[in-house]
Every structure is written in structure tokens, then in C-alpha cells.
Amino acid sequence: MISLRIRCLFASAGLLLGGFAVSADQPDSGLPISLPEDLLPGLRILLDSALQESPRILMGRLEIERSRANYITSRAAMLPSLRADGSYSNKTSRVKDSDAPASESNGIYYSAGAGQPIFHWGAIKRQTDIAKLEILFQELNLAEAYQQLAVLIRRQYLGLIYQQMAVRNLRYASEMADDYLKLQESKLEAGTLPAGSIITPRISAMEARLSVEQGVEAQRYAAETLARLCGVKRIVVEELPETIPAQKFSDEVRGEYMAELAAETELSNTPQALFTQLRLDQDDLRYKIARTNLLPKIGISANYGLDNTTSVNGDSVVQQATTSFSYGVSVSWAIFDGLSTRGQKLSILASKRVNERTLKTYLEDTAAALTNLERQIEFAGQATNLAQMRYDLADDAVRLTRDNFKAGVASRNAVSGVTNNAYVAELALANARQNELMLWTQYISTAGLDPVLEQFPVIKERISHGR
């Protein structure tokens, strides 16, 4: 059961709390974990902007508008149809080859009519219901699209911070290569270094500068891509956080809170499952419509009009304005359609079986994915702890070497070397934290617990998050 898996997940997470920073405050997301936007306010601003300006979301809203227009078209079949037309004419008539005077008339002529389906065995109503379900489908699709977009934005924003740190490391490595090159060039000038030995330091310095330029360009393009994705003009990389913050847990991780959250969370209520369920509901409606194809349909109609009538009596032509009014009941009955209805029903039943299999496969695959994510999150927590240990050791080495440098027992090169090692360890720690945060994000997204879904009314109406 999904509830059991969630409890196991947070039980295992509780064992790792000693290695994580613990927060007494509940994260803004309402979850017992901190999402990236809880730790990075700049990311939350981008997520809010994407909800309004992202090209993907704007396209989804247009699809909703189109489905609403289609619903109006489908509903029109249930309402009375009215028509009216009019004309002005001047008409002269006479009997051919006759000396009798011609008859002439002119005036405005018009007609109006109305029709209303009376009994179609519910087929028209069900067709309207199909169109109404399509609106719900597109609204759910928009919510799911934003959830996937939020996951992507989180990943890319964390990636930008990581790239910022990587560029810092590349610049520091380039400075070290330049310093080493200057040292070797001074030795060359003093005649203590063979001429051929300067080539390798020069190449290394050039390679380091090239790596910096490549890193800067990669980050620039990533920032530009993320800006387009979020619908903002630009992202200033210089204003990004210096590092990726650590995950935080609240005291609500344990106890009754998590048990209630787990118990009220069902995979059948995730957007993906609801997509398929809506398709199944539409299949049921289409099948009921197809069953009425060979049944009689009943409607009523009425017409009223003013027209010109021409009559001939011998050599005389008489034109008169006449009014007419009629009403009646119409019955249409397709008795045999060449087995077309049978084919439609078989096709709809096959479509329903496909959707049932799709739903079953989705639930099984998602449950398996969540089980795997639980283990991956546990591994990621351990990896973060180890990366933190390595960084702490490297940071201690920097402090110790700097103290020794001040005391005159360590060289400047030694300080540069341990500082570079600390930068590398810090980058590895940032990568571990990034991986852990994204695994948590993937988990809550897969389980249908992502707080961004709560911004959509259709989700609030159809999905309970247990909060």
C-alpha cells in the first residue's frame, strides 16, 4: 500500500535526522520536508511567474478555452433551434402569348421556424457530458503540466547554483595555473628552468582559461533557457545563492501527522490516474450513445411565414400574399446501418479496455517507482552526510594551513592547494544536496503531493492531499 510505503520512507528518514539540519518551523509547502522553494526565495518567485507567464502554461489555458467552446457547441444540440429569413421582391407575371394584362406585386416576405429534439434516448445529453468531461481533462492537464514544469524549474535553478559554484572553482583553478606559470617563467628568466619545460605550464594555463569561458557560457545559456521557461526577461546569475542549502525536516516528520498524511493519500487520486478515469467515463458515455443509433428519435418543429402565391385562371394571372403556419412531430429511425453501430460499440469497448490497462499499469509502475525513490532518498541522505564529512575535513585543512602560513611553517602554494581541495569538496556537497532535494521533489510529485497542485481548483475538488 502507498500509505505503508510513505510511513517506511519517513521512518528511514527519521534515522538520518542526526546528519541533517533540523528545523523547528514547518516548511512553507505544508509538507514535513523542505522543498527547494522553501529554502530558496528566488526560486519561489520564478515558480509564481511561470504560473502566469510560462509559454507552456499559456498554451494549456488556450486548450481549456477551446474545450469550453467545444462544450458550448455540443450543448447547442439540446436547445431549441430558431431560424428566420426575409426578402423584398417585385414580381410581374403574365400568361405567355396572351394579351391579358400582367399581374404585378411587390413587398417584403419572411418566414420563421423553430425545432426541438424531444427524445433521443439521452444521446444528446451524453454527448454534452463528454464535452464537459473534456473541460475537466484539460484543467487537470494544465495542473499536471504546471507540476511537471515546477519540477523542471526546480532542477534547472539548482543546476544554475551548482554551475555558479563550478565556475568559481574553474576561476580559482585558472588563477592557480596562472600563478604557477608566472613562477615557471621567472625560473626561465633566471636560467634555472630548461626552455622546453615552460610549454606544459603555458598549455595548462590556456586550458584553464578556456574551461572558465566554457563554464560561463554554459551557465549563461542555462539562465537564458530557464528565463524563457518561466516567462521572465532574465535571471541575474550574480544574484544567485552562493551554495545549495541543506534539506530541513520539521518535528512533524514523526507521529500521527505522517500517519494521517499517508492514510489519506491515494495514487488513484493523482492527476495521471484521473486523466485515465475521465477517459473511461467518456468511453462509457460514448458506448451508451452508440447503443441508441438504431433506435427511433423524436423531435418537434413549427414554422410561420408570409409569401407570395401566383395562380393562373385562363388568361388571368393572380398574385396574392399568403401566410402559412405549420407544426408537427418528426420521427427518424435508422433500422439498419450496415453493422456500423456494432463496429462503433466494439471499438469503444476496446478503447475502454486499453484505458483500464493503462490505469492499472500506471498504478503498478508508480507504486514501484515510489518504492525505488524511497531507497534512493535514503542513499542520497547518506551520500550527503559523507559529502558533508569530506567538506568539513577539507575546511579544517584550510584553516589549519592558513594558521601554519601565518606562523611561517606553510607556503602560499600549500594554502592554495588545500583551498582548491575545499572548493572541490564543497562542490561535491552541493551536488549531493541537489540530488537529495530533487529526489524529494520527484517523490512528492510522483505521489501527487506537490503543493503547487493546490493552486488549481480542479485539484482541490478532486484530490485530497491529507493536509
FENVEN-V455675 format. One record per helix or strand of 2 or more residues. SS is the DSSP state (a for helix, b for strand). FROM is the first residue (numbers start at 1). TO is the last residue. Records with the same first field share a line. If there is no record, write none. Layout:
SS->FROM-TO + FROM-TO
//
This chain:
a->2-15 + 17-19 + 36-39 + 41-53 + 55-78 + 123-190 + 195-230 + 237-239 + 251-253 + 256-263 + 267-269 + 271-290 + 340-406 + 412-446 + 451-455 + 457-462
b->21-22 + 81-93 + 103-119 + 248-249 + 297-313 + 316-332
//
